[in-house]
Amino acid sequence: MKRLLQKMIFFFEMQSFGVCDWWARKLGIQSSKVRLGFIYFSFVALGSPVLLYLIMAWILEHKHYFKFQKKRKRSIWEL
């Protein structure tokens, strides 16, 4: 049982903080502030942000399916 708990902790430490890091990079703030915001918001909203966090983690893990290809603009010098 203890080994299973250690595996779960290791998984969450290595994988789950990608959402907070991504938001921190997008917003230009420290990731610890984003994590703290998620924790506070989870207490206020009775845990519903955990579901939102898991959905965002899944989307970030599979973002290559959601990313639209941007067409490269051709310059006047390219024919």
LUMFI-566461 format. One record per residue (C-alpha): residue number from 1; x, y, z. Coordinates in steps of 0.05 Angstrom, whole numbers. Example, Ala and Ser with C-alpha at 12.3 -4.5 7.8 and 13.67 -1.06 7.14 Angstrom:
+------+--------+--------+--------+
: resi :     xx :     yy :     zz :
+------+--------+--------+--------+
:    1 :    246 :    -90 :    156 :
:    2 :    273 :    -21 :    143 :
+------+--------+--------+--------+
***
This chain:
+------+--------+--------+--------+
: resi :     xx :     yy :     zz :
+------+--------+--------+--------+
:    1 :      0 :      0 :      0 :
:    2 :     56 :     48 :     17 :
:    3 :     90 :     34 :    -50 :
:    4 :     26 :     49 :    -87 :
:    5 :     20 :    115 :    -50 :
:    6 :     92 :    133 :    -67 :
:    7 :     79 :    118 :   -141 :
:    8 :     17 :    163 :   -140 :
:    9 :     55 :    220 :   -107 :
:   10 :    112 :    212 :   -157 :
:   11 :     63 :    214 :   -215 :
:   12 :     30 :    277 :   -191 :
:   13 :     96 :    311 :   -176 :
:   14 :    123 :    295 :   -245 :
:   15 :     61 :    303 :   -288 :
:   16 :      6 :    343 :   -257 :
:   17 :     40 :    410 :   -248 :
:   18 :     45 :    421 :   -323 :
:   19 :    -22 :    458 :   -322 :
:   20 :      1 :    509 :   -271 :
:   21 :     68 :    518 :   -306 :
:   22 :     32 :    529 :   -372 :
:   23 :    -15 :    581 :   -342 :
:   24 :     43 :    615 :   -307 :
:   25 :     82 :    622 :   -372 :
:   26 :     20 :    649 :   -408 :
:   27 :      4 :    699 :   -352 :
:   28 :     77 :    717 :   -338 :
:   29 :     75 :    701 :   -264 :
:   30 :    106 :    649 :   -218 :
:   31 :     78 :    579 :   -222 :
:   32 :     74 :    575 :   -146 :
:   33 :     23 :    632 :   -147 :
:   34 :    -19 :    595 :   -198 :
:   35 :    -17 :    531 :   -156 :
:   36 :    -36 :    570 :    -94 :
:   37 :    -94 :    601 :   -132 :
:   38 :   -118 :    532 :   -152 :
:   39 :   -115 :    509 :    -80 :
:   40 :   -153 :    570 :    -53 :
:   41 :   -204 :    565 :   -109 :
:   42 :   -214 :    491 :    -94 :
:   43 :   -232 :    507 :    -22 :
:   44 :   -279 :    563 :    -42 :
:   45 :   -313 :    525 :    -98 :
:   46 :   -317 :    459 :    -59 :
:   47 :   -268 :    420 :   -102 :
:   48 :   -298 :    433 :   -171 :
:   49 :   -232 :    465 :   -197 :
:   50 :   -200 :    396 :   -190 :
:   51 :   -244 :    371 :   -246 :
:   52 :   -227 :    433 :   -287 :
:   53 :   -153 :    421 :   -272 :
:   54 :   -157 :    348 :   -296 :
:   55 :   -192 :    370 :   -360 :
:   56 :   -138 :    422 :   -374 :
:   57 :    -84 :    370 :   -360 :
:   58 :   -116 :    323 :   -410 :
:   59 :   -121 :    378 :   -462 :
:   60 :    -48 :    398 :   -451 :
:   61 :    -27 :    325 :   -457 :
:   62 :    -64 :    319 :   -523 :
:   63 :    -56 :    391 :   -549 :
:   64 :    -28 :    367 :   -615 :
:   65 :    -99 :    345 :   -632 :
:   66 :   -127 :    414 :   -617 :
:   67 :    -73 :    457 :   -648 :
:   68 :    -92 :    488 :   -713 :
:   69 :    -39 :    495 :   -766 :
:   70 :    -23 :    567 :   -780 :
:   71 :    -10 :    582 :   -853 :
:   72 :     55 :    615 :   -865 :
:   73 :     47 :    683 :   -898 :
:   74 :     84 :    688 :   -962 :
:   75 :    124 :    750 :   -974 :
:   76 :    124 :    790 :  -1037 :
:   77 :    194 :    763 :  -1053 :
:   78 :    172 :    690 :  -1052 :
:   79 :    141 :    662 :  -1114 :
+------+--------+--------+--------+
***
